[in-house]
Amino acid sequence: MTRSRRFRHVLAAAALTLPLVALPAVAPAAAAAVDARGDSATYDWGSWSWTGSGTERGLGGSNGYGGYGTYGGYGSGYGSGNPWSSSTSATDTEPATAAESTGVVLVNTTVDYGTAAAAGTGLVITGDGIVVTNHHVVEGATKIGVTDPANGKTYAATVLGYDATHDVAVLQLTDASGLATVTTDRRESTEGEQITSVGNAEGQGSLTAADGTVTDPSTAITVTEDDGSQAHLSDLIEVDADVVSGDSGGALLDSEGEVIGMNVAASSGGADVSGYAIPIDTVLDVAAKIIAGKETGDIEIGYAAALGVQVNGSDSTRVVGVVDGGAAAKAGITEGSTITSIGGTTVSTLDDITAIIGKHEPGDRISIAWTDADGGSHTATAILGEAPVA
């Protein structure tokens, strides 16, 4: 079905979100960038992120907590972020048909133990619930829910592994069976071919579809994030469909309804949108390694261990926050305590904690010694939990 292109979505370089009081805010993960051809542009990762307090967490940036207890410590504190406000958003999309929606699911996450939330899209590749999505969709997640529009069920999901370099993550849905899967085509795309992008556009909780054509079958983009770091993605399929926030991890379909790519980013700052997708051949190759448990320089398997505390700066082990139900809380560590040793090794900085916890796995038992706010000394055994997705 061909949809008329009556509207264009204008993605402003400095503002992309709707007010937090009404709708989730897009994480400020885009900034000026240059693609492989040297064209100036801005690229948006395309996942929603919001909190109830009006602060924002950057997906992979410096804003927001860097992970309660990731390797035992806290990342940077809340950043005020850039409370991006909505711009003109008349997108050329329609509700996805049943055929276009086959195997495409909605991904919702709780980020850093409830400090924020995010939404994106995923692709079911096995009937027992293995789903591929973008790494940035689940980055920072401490809880993941995946809804299959085909059966209306929502499943808890765990991360089997991820490749941040290629922006791919693999999820396993709990107690899933008999799910419809996407049909994939590993061939290379061609310039000018008709495509349809399907995803959870603008995090609305339903699948929409946008038609377009392939404008470049192999290009690269570099995104500069809020913290100044850069993410470089190469060999991407560029399209002129209205790929928008929330479409990340969604399907790029060819004219036969087969998935040739997974949505990952979109340009902003001009009247015409360019969407970008990772070729499905790349996605499936990465997924196969993750499913086989093959950890490499790019691929991380499973979760890191977490103690579940926030400490006061990098040169201190004084606890200023404790995750409810986390390893530290269960061991009896309270706010105001100072951790003195872990596993029998004296600690005095966040790096000390990180180095020790980083050698362990979730579920490991480890001795913790600390002094409480009143000066009392304590020792207990903590069972390490799972850190947010790095």
Beta strands, then each sheet from edge to edge (+ up, - down):
strand 1: 32-34
strand 2: 40-44
strand 3: 48-50
strand 4: 94-95
strand 5: 104-111
strand 6: 116-126
strand 7: 130-133
strand 8: 141-148
strand 9: 153-163
strand 10: 168-173
strand 11: 194-199
strand 12: 208-224
strand 13: 230-239
strand 14: 251-253
strand 15: 259-268
strand 16: 275-279
strand 17: 299-301
strand 18: 305-306
strand 19: 309-311
strand 20: 319-322
strand 21: 338-342
strand 22: 345-346
strand 23: 365-371
strand 24: 377-383
strand 25: 385-386
sheet 1: 1+ 2- 15+ 14- 11+ 12- 4+
sheet 2: 1+ 2- 15+ 16- 13+
sheet 3: 3+ 6- 5+ 8- 9+ 10- 7+
sheet 4: 3+ 6- 5+ 8- 9+ 17-
sheet 5: 18+ 25-
sheet 6: 19+ 20-
sheet 7: 22+ 21- 23+ 24-
end
